[in-house]
Amino acid sequence: MRLGGQEPGLLGKVLGFAAGAVLLVLVFTLSLLLFAVLVAGGLLAWGYLWWKTRHLRQELKQQMRERPPEGRVIEGEVIRDSESDESSQR
């Protein structure tokens, strides 16, 4: 729906295209800026938490060096052959 009721001429089309291109570049630039701010904020938050918990990490490492874990720790893998399990159940 046009206000004047006329089709835009060549100048109107060129100006409309130019305005759309400028708007597209502006939106893209603002999205990059927002992304950079969010990444910087995330890095600052991670650095803050890392810095604030450094004493806790050092204490945990020291405790692990001083006292071995209690109980019996068994580490390994279990390989299960489904064919042999079926034949042993029969």
C-alpha positions in Angstrom: 0.0 0.0 0.0 1.5 3.3 -1.1 0.7 6.6 0.4 0.9 8.6 -2.8 -0.7 5.9 -4.9 2.2 6.0 -7.4 4.9 3.5 -8.1 8.3 4.7 -6.9 10.7 5.9 -9.7 14.2 4.9 -10.3 15.5 7.3 -7.7 13.1 6.0 -5.1 14.1 2.5 -5.7 17.8 3.3 -5.5 17.3 5.3 -2.2 15.2 2.4 -0.8 17.9 -0.1 -1.7 20.6 2.2 -0.2 18.6 2.6 3.0 18.1 -1.1 3.3 21.8 -1.8 2.8 22.8 0.8 5.4 20.3 -0.7 7.8 21.6 -4.2 7.2 25.2 -3.1 7.8 24.1 -1.3 11.0 22.3 -4.3 12.4 25.2 -6.6 11.5 27.7 -4.2 13.2 25.5 -4.0 16.3 25.2 -7.8 16.5 29.0 -8.1 16.3 29.4 -5.6 19.1 26.8 -7.4 21.3 28.6 -10.7 20.6 31.9 -9.2 21.6 30.4 -7.7 24.8 28.9 -11.1 25.8 32.1 -12.9 25.1 34.1 -10.4 27.2 31.5 -10.6 30.0 31.7 -14.4 30.0 35.5 -14.4 30.1 35.4 -11.9 33.0 32.9 -14.0 34.9 35.0 -17.2 34.3 38.2 -15.4 35.4 36.5 -14.0 38.5 35.2 -17.4 39.6 38.6 -19.0 38.8 40.4 -16.4 40.9 37.9 -16.6 43.8 38.2 -20.4 44.0 42.0 -20.8 43.7 42.4 -21.2 47.5 39.8 -23.9 47.5 41.5 -25.8 44.7 44.9 -25.5 46.5 43.4 -26.8 49.7 41.8 -29.8 47.9 45.1 -30.7 46.2 46.9 -30.5 49.5 44.4 -32.7 51.2 44.7 -35.3 48.4 48.5 -35.3 48.8 48.4 -35.7 52.6 45.7 -38.3 52.9 45.1 -41.1 50.3 41.5 -42.0 49.6 40.0 -44.4 52.1 38.8 -47.8 51.2 39.7 -49.9 48.2 39.7 -48.4 44.7 39.5 -50.7 41.7 39.7 -49.3 38.3 39.3 -51.2 35.1 37.1 -52.1 32.2 34.4 -54.7 31.7 34.1 -56.3 28.4 31.0 -58.3 27.9 30.4 -60.8 25.1 26.7 -61.2 24.6 27.0 -64.6 22.8 28.9 -66.2 25.6 26.5 -64.9 28.2 23.5 -66.4 26.3 25.2 -69.9 26.0 26.2 -69.9 29.7 22.7 -69.2 30.8 21.3 -72.3 29.0 
